[in-house]
Amino acid sequence: MSERDRGRGLALLIAGFGIGTLVGAVLGLLYAPKPGEELRAELKKRGGELYEIGKERASEALGKGKEKAAEIYGEKIEKVKQAVKKGIEVAKEKLAKAEELVEEEG
C-alpha cells in the first residue's frame, strides 16, 4: 500500500469518525427529554462548537497538505534539474563527437 493510499485511508477514517460523532450527538440531543426551545438552543450551541472543531481540523489538514505538496514539489524539481543536467552533458558529448567526425571528414 502506497503512502498516498495510507494517507487517504487515514483521512477517510478521521472523516468517518467525525461524521459518526456528529450524528451521535444530534441523535442524543433529539431523543433527550427537553423542551423544544431548550433543545434548539443546545443544538445551536453544540453545532457551533462542532463547526469550530471542524474548522480547526480542516485548517490543520490543509496545512499538512501544503507541507506535503511542497515536499513532493521540491523532490520533483530536484529530479528535473538532475535530468536537465544529464541531458546537457549528453548533448555536449554528442556535439563533441559530431565535431570530431566533421574534422576527420574535412
N, C-alpha and C positions, 0 to 999 in steps of 0.2 A: 504494500500500500504506500503510495507516494505521500510526501509531506503535505502536498496540496489537498489530497483526499482526506488525510487525517485532520487537517485544519477545517475543512468543510464539514466533516463529521462532527467535530467539536462544536462548531458554530450552530449546527442543527440541533445538537443535544442541548446547548445552552438556550437556544430559542424555544425548544420544546418545553424545557423546564420552566422558562419564564411564562410561556402561554399557559401551561398547566397551573402554575401558581396563581396567575390572574383569574383563570376560570374558577379555580377552587375558592379564591377569596370572594368573588362575586356570588357564587352559589351559596357560600356560607352566610354572606350578608343577606341574601334574598330569603333564605329559609329561617333566619333568626327571628324570633318573635319580638318585633319592634314596630312602633307606629310608622306610617309611611313617610312623614316628614323627617323623622329622626333617621330612618333608613336612607333616604335620599341624601341627607347631609353627610352621613357616614360614607356612602358610596362616592360622593363628590370628593370628600377628603381623601379617601383611600385611592381613588382614581388619580388624584393629583400627586400623591406620594409615588404611586406606581409609574406615572408618567415621568417624574423626575428621576427615578431609578433607571427607567428605560433610556432616558436621555443621557444619563451619565455613562451607562454601559455602551450605548451606541457611540458616544464620543470616544470612549476607551478603545473600542473595537476599530473605529476609524483611525485613531492614532496608531494602533498596532499595524493596521493595514497599510498605512502610509509608510511606516518604518520598513515593513517587509518589501513593499514595492520599491522603495529607494535602494534597499539592499540588493534586490534582484536586478534593478536597473544598473547599479554600479557594476555588478558581476558581468552583465551582458555587454556593457560599454567596454570593459576591460578586454573581454574576448574579441570584440570587434576591432579594438585598437591592435591587439596582437595579430589578428588576421590581416589587417591592412599592412602592418609592418612586414609580415611574412610575404604578402603579395608584392610589396615594393622590392624586397630582397630578391624574390624570384624574377621579377621584371628586370632588375638590374643585371642579374646573371644572364638572362636571355638576351638582353641588349649587348652585353659584352661578348657573348658567343656570336651574335649576329655580326658585330663589328669585326671580330676575328675572321669570320668567314668571308666578309667583304674584302678585307685586306689580303687574304690568301688568294682570292679570285682576281684582285686588281693588280 
